[in-house]
Amino acid sequence: MSKTTRATQALDRAGIAYSVHAYAYDPEAARIGLQAAEALGVAPGEILKTLMAEVDGRPVCVLVASDREIALKRLAAAQGGKSAAMLKPAEAERITGYHVGGISPLGQKRRLPVLIDAGSIEGRDAIYLNGGGRGLQVRLRPGDLAAVLEARIVPLA
């Protein structure tokens, strides 16, 4: 697997320090983020999963620790909307240009609003997130991630 993806290229362009971590991706895993944590030997809370949702019909990218769940009402409120729902996998792939299991918030086809769950990054020096391919994670500082994505950090879980 190539370790150069649109996600790593976005980090390179922004001058963000990161490391790349490949693992054996299991397409049958019930929860991809938890499987990634186990394969990499890190705590599930250190892996952020990338979720694609919509608020009042407008797509949004959400990052939350792999062992947490977002509250859709909190997501809607954070975006100033009335309702939120998860995107269907095919729609998430179409919007991001990535395959499910390899969706990164970095280097997506379309620039979308990004929200990071505050509780998922509090007190962490570094986090992992999808690096733009199945079985590929990047490790970086949460502040660097928020800056490069121009993300808002809000309580979502």
GUDRENRO-914077 format. One line per field, with one value per residue (C-alpha): residue in one letter; y, x, z; residue number from 1. Coordinates in nm, 2 decimals. Example, Ala and Ser with C-alpha at 12.3 -4.5 7.8 and 13.67 -1.06 7.14 Angstrom:
2
res <- (a, s)
yy <- (-0.45, -0.11)
xx <- (1.23, 1.37)
zz <- (0.78, 0.71)
n <- (1, 2)
//
This chain:
157
res <- (m, s, k, t, t, r, a, t, q, a, l, d, r, a, g, i, a, y, s, v, h, a, y, a, y, d, p, e, a, a, r, i, g, l, q, a, a, e, a, l, g, v, a, p, g, e, i, l, k, t, l, m, a, e, v, d, g, r, p, v, c, v, l, v, a, s, d, r, e, i, a, l, k, r, l, a, a, a, q, g, g, k, s, a, a, m, l, k, p, a, e, a, e, r, i, t, g, y, h, v, g, g, i, s, p, l, g, q, k, r, r, l, p, v, l, i, d, a, g, s, i, e, g, r, d, a, i, y, l, n, g, g, g, r, g, l, q, v, r, l, r, p, g, d, l, a, a, v, l, e, a, r, i, v, p, l, a)
yy <- (0.00, 0.34, 0.57, 0.88, 0.97, 1.29, 1.31, 1.29, 1.53, 1.78, 1.75, 1.79, 2.10, 2.25, 2.17, 1.95, 1.69, 1.34, 0.97, 0.70, 0.37, 0.08, -0.22, -0.52, -0.38, -0.62, -0.54, -0.77, -0.57, -0.45, -0.12, -0.02, 0.23, -0.03, -0.28, -0.02, 0.05, -0.32, -0.37, -0.08, -0.16, 0.17, 0.27, 0.30, 0.66, 0.76, 0.67, 0.92, 0.79, 1.00, 1.01, 1.17, 1.32, 1.59, 1.86, 1.99, 1.83, 1.99, 1.75, 1.78, 1.58, 1.47, 1.33, 1.14, 0.88, 0.53, 0.43, 0.71, 0.78, 1.12, 1.26, 1.37, 1.64, 1.79, 1.77, 1.95, 2.22, 2.27, 2.34, 2.56, 2.31, 2.12, 1.76, 1.55, 1.21, 0.99, 0.98, 0.66, 0.49, 0.56, 0.92, 0.96, 0.80, 1.03, 1.34, 1.26, 1.07, 0.80, 0.45, 0.36, 0.23, 0.47, 0.81, 1.08, 1.43, 1.54, 1.57, 1.52, 1.61, 1.89, 2.11, 2.06, 2.19, 1.97, 1.92, 1.75, 1.61, 1.80, 1.51, 1.29, 1.51, 1.67, 1.60, 1.41, 1.49, 1.30, 1.12, 0.88, 0.92, 0.77, 0.86, 0.82, 0.45, 0.13, 0.01, 0.34, 0.58, 0.90, 1.02, 1.39, 1.66, 1.74, 2.12, 2.07, 1.86, 2.12, 2.40, 2.23, 2.14, 2.47, 2.25, 2.36, 2.17, 2.11, 1.85, 1.60, 1.27)
xx <- (0.00, 0.13, 0.18, 0.13, -0.24, -0.44, -0.45, -0.08, -0.02, -0.26, -0.05, 0.27, 0.14, 0.04, 0.38, 0.23, 0.44, 0.29, 0.38, 0.22, 0.11, -0.01, -0.20, -0.39, -0.74, -1.03, -1.32, -1.54, -1.47, -1.79, -1.62, -1.33, -1.18, -1.17, -1.01, -0.75, -0.67, -0.63, -0.41, -0.19, -0.18, -0.31, -0.61, -0.94, -0.97, -0.65, -0.81, -1.05, -1.30, -1.42, -1.80, -1.99, -2.32, -2.56, -2.73, -3.05, -2.94, -2.59, -2.29, -2.05, -1.74, -1.73, -1.43, -1.49, -1.28, -1.34, -1.49, -1.74, -2.07, -2.19, -2.53, -2.71, -2.90, -2.57, -2.44, -2.74, -2.73, -2.35, -2.42, -2.72, -2.96, -3.27, -3.18, -2.88, -2.83, -2.55, -2.48, -2.53, -2.20, -2.23, -2.30, -2.01, -1.78, -1.92, -1.86, -1.52, -1.36, -1.26, -1.39, -1.57, -1.30, -1.05, -1.23, -1.00, -1.11, -0.79, -0.78, -1.15, -1.28, -1.50, -1.41, -1.67, -1.72, -1.54, -1.63, -1.41, -1.56, -1.40, -1.40, -1.22, -0.90, -0.89, -0.56, -0.42, -0.07, -0.13, -0.42, -0.45, -0.69, -0.75, -0.47, -0.67, -0.67, -0.80, -0.54, -0.35, -0.35, -0.16, -0.06, -0.04, -0.11, -0.48, -0.41, -0.24, -0.53, -0.78, -0.58, -0.52, -0.89, -1.01, -1.22, -1.45, -1.40, -1.73, -1.89, -2.06, -2.05)
zz <- (0.00, -0.09, 0.21, -0.01, -0.03, -0.08, 0.30, 0.35, 0.07, 0.24, 0.56, 0.36, 0.19, 0.53, 0.68, 0.95, 1.13, 1.13, 1.11, 0.90, 1.05, 0.83, 0.97, 0.84, 0.76, 0.83, 0.61, 0.82, 1.15, 1.32, 1.41, 1.20, 1.44, 1.72, 1.49, 1.39, 1.76, 1.83, 1.53, 1.61, 1.98, 2.10, 2.32, 2.13, 2.24, 2.06, 1.72, 1.57, 1.33, 1.04, 1.01, 0.73, 0.83, 0.71, 0.90, 0.74, 0.42, 0.42, 0.45, 0.74, 0.85, 1.21, 1.41, 1.73, 1.92, 1.80, 2.14, 2.15, 1.97, 1.85, 1.96, 1.65, 1.84, 1.95, 1.60, 1.46, 1.73, 1.68, 1.31, 1.38, 1.23, 1.33, 1.24, 1.16, 1.01, 0.90, 0.52, 0.34, 0.25, -0.12, -0.06, 0.17, -0.09, -0.36, -0.16, -0.01, -0.30, -0.05, 0.00, 0.33, 0.57, 0.42, 0.46, 0.59, 0.68, 0.49, 0.12, 0.05, -0.30, -0.15, 0.14, 0.41, 0.76, 1.01, 1.37, 1.62, 1.94, 2.23, 2.46, 2.21, 2.20, 2.55, 2.72, 2.43, 2.29, 1.97, 1.80, 1.50, 1.22, 0.88, 0.64, 0.32, 0.27, 0.43, 0.68, 0.69, 0.99, 1.05, 1.39, 1.47, 1.73, 1.78, 1.75, 1.42, 1.29, 1.39, 1.23, 0.90, 0.87, 1.01, 1.24, 1.52, 1.85, 2.02, 2.25, 2.03, 2.22)
n <- (1, 2, 3, 4, 5, 6, 7, 8, 9, 10, 11, 12, 13, 14, 15, 16, 17, 18, 19, 20, 21, 22, 23, 24, 25, 26, 27, 28, 29, 30, 31, 32, 33, 34, 35, 36, 37, 38, 39, 40, 41, 42, 43, 44, 45, 46, 47, 48, 49, 50, 51, 52, 53, 54, 55, 56, 57, 58, 59, 60, 61, 62, 63, 64, 65, 66, 67, 68, 69, 70, 71, 72, 73, 74, 75, 76, 77, 78, 79, 80, 81, 82, 83, 84, 85, 86, 87, 88, 89, 90, 91, 92, 93, 94, 95, 96, 97, 98, 99, 100, 101, 102, 103, 104, 105, 106, 107, 108, 109, 110, 111, 112, 113, 114, 115, 116, 117, 118, 119, 120, 121, 122, 123, 124, 125, 126, 127, 128, 129, 130, 131, 132, 133, 134, 135, 136, 137, 138, 139, 140, 141, 142, 143, 144, 145, 146, 147, 148, 149, 150, 151, 152, 153, 154, 155, 156, 157)
//
